[in-house]
Amino acid sequence: MANSTMVTEFLLMGFADKWQLRLLLSVLFLLMYLATLLGNLLIVSATTLDQNLHTPMYFFLRNLSILDMCYVSVTVPNACVNSLTDNRAISVAGCAAQIFLVIYCAYVEFLLLTVMARDRYVAICQSLHYPVIMNHQFCVWTTLVSLLSGLIFAAVHTGNTFRLSFCQSNVVHQFFCDVPSLLSLSCSDTFNNFLLIIVSAILVAGGSFIFIIISYIYIFSTVMKFPTRERGKAFSTCVPHILVVSVFLSSASCVYLRPSGASDILQGMILTVCYTIVPPLLNPIIYSLRNRQVKEAVRKVMLRKYYSGN
């Protein structure tokens, strides 16, 4: 410790060592990023401009789309630029900001997906009371609580990470700064950090997952009483939600709860992509663009932009 030098910047690992592979992966990630922005921007535009989509379900979808655009913008553009320029350095302040924003977006996404499960439960199982339960005030307050509590949650985890001393290697084995990668670089005792992660995972991720599963148990038991035609429609909206939630929660849990050095770097990067890039990319497709109402609203938005441009 006496001969060690305190870390003043970190070096992100990047996508690959070979230039050709870095270029290929950077272009792939960039295309995914642009597709994510386009899909979510169309959802935001359609649900804002079309009066028929001013309902609780589309209110939460609009918020989720805005969040997803922010979520994917925290990591992908910087990673692509770093990989193409081979400039892997990131300041300690920049790393802290990236960790804060990633945790914040992931936390709020957990809560929004949970509230959306409740929305589906009320719509299917308590349809007569839907306007009363899912009123505008409830939607606004739920969103505000999610956004504000996310600030506290992200600040606690970021502060708890950067109170540590980093005096060993400064190479982050990830294409962006995340908590598990930094904990493996610390020369301080990280037991309290891992304990905080486990408690947070149980309370936030575990609590959200249990709530969502219970909601869908009731939903599926109710849907089974529907006529076959309506049953298929209900399943088509619910199953994709469960799929995205499962991928999101399982991949995030594997990254944050695995023991240090328990898996190789490639596996860790793939799991990270599954919870930082895949959900924002798929959400517009499975939640909205498969919906006839939304597709019609998107078509109107596209035509309006086309004619206004001419």
ABEGO torsion letter per residue (X at the ends): XAABBBBABBBBAEABABAAAAAAAAAAAAAAAAAAAAAAAAAAAAAAABAAABBAAAAAAAAAAAAAAAAAAAAAAAAAAAAAAGBABBBAAAAAAAAAAAAAAAAAAAAAAAAAAAAAAAAAABAAAAAAABBAAAAAAAAAAAAAAAAAAAAAAAAAAAABBBABBABBBBABBBAAAAAAABABBAAAAAAAAAAAAAAAAAAAAAAAAAAAAAAAAAAAABBAAAAAAAAAAAAAAAAAAAAAAAAAAAAAABBBGABBAAAAAAAAAAAAAAAAAAAAAAAAAABAAAAAAAAAAAAAAAAAAX
